[in-house]
Amino acid sequence: MDAFKKAKDMYMPRHMILGHGVISRIADVCDDLIIGKNVMIVTGDDTYKAAGKAVENILTDAKYNVCVVKTGGATMDNVDKITAEGKKNKTNVLISVGGGSKIDIGKLAAKNCGAHMISVPTSASHDGIASGRASIKSDEGSVSVDAMVPLAIVADTEVIVKSPYRLMASGCADVISNMTAVADWEFARRLRNEEFSSYAQSLALYSAKSVIKNSASIRPNFEESVWMAVKPLVISGLSMSVAGNSRPTSGSEHMFSHALDVIAPGSALHGEQCGVGSIMMMYLHGGDWIAIRDALKAIGAPTTAKGLNVSNEDLIEALTRAHKIRTDRFTILGDIGLTKEAAETVARNTGVI
């Protein structure tokens, strides 16, 4: 018998602080991690006001060399600019203070310039706050790429509760969509003998079921709701670190979302699209799609094409093209996808159109 030689790397955040007022502890986090004194804060105009300035002041008082760089959306041009700034300033740690785009830029730029990365979310719009993946926009839609796993996460619920509630509802929808991502992964294991991690599966499902369970209690202007949303978002991100890829959190529902990004760009948020996609993909799996739909409704996330601000025709088109988004990822859509007639049946039977 051959000797056992299997090996696997798992990169995980070393320090995670979630809760009320925890942004005040950012210097303590940096001190504990022993990561050097050259800090670059990546943020935007609004997010600088929300939390970036506070982070800058705290770290400056703690004798860190702080550089603040404001940027826009998660494009490769912006990643390259931040990477160049990071190298120029000999950055030891890049701290992303903002929503999904700033964190995605920071994770990829940190990887490119050889710096550590700390995630300080000002909203809870998706599970990227803790993962080692970055969603970067291109002419062909959003592309998920390998990036730096945050060394630490400082998620201040007092800050996040002040962000638009729609962002948090979208983040919750993104986590709920783990239900179909995992179903697709299990499907690929059965039909294609794909490598599978029960631990990553458990983390992804736990986070999704936690949001579904608390969906009736998640509402605007309620800080405890942020706590109920952020913890599952972080755990969902950790499931990707355990799996070594995005399999436990990204399946056919994400492929549908990325197809919609190409067909009707800017119509809805990523998590919103994944939530609606998850309703339809769970229908295809023969699972409890009604529970997904009802949880999304309770949270206030869209459940229809109208809610996504897209036409029925565009939604059907996205369904028929979704299987082409990631041909390396086998899902319930199979290799040939849905016909237009089948896609329309799914959308109508689930009330999406």
Order of alpha helices (4+ residues) and beta strands (2+ residues): beta-alpha-beta-alpha-beta-alpha-beta-alpha-beta-beta-beta-beta-alpha-alpha-alpha-alpha-alpha-alpha-alpha-alpha-alpha-alpha
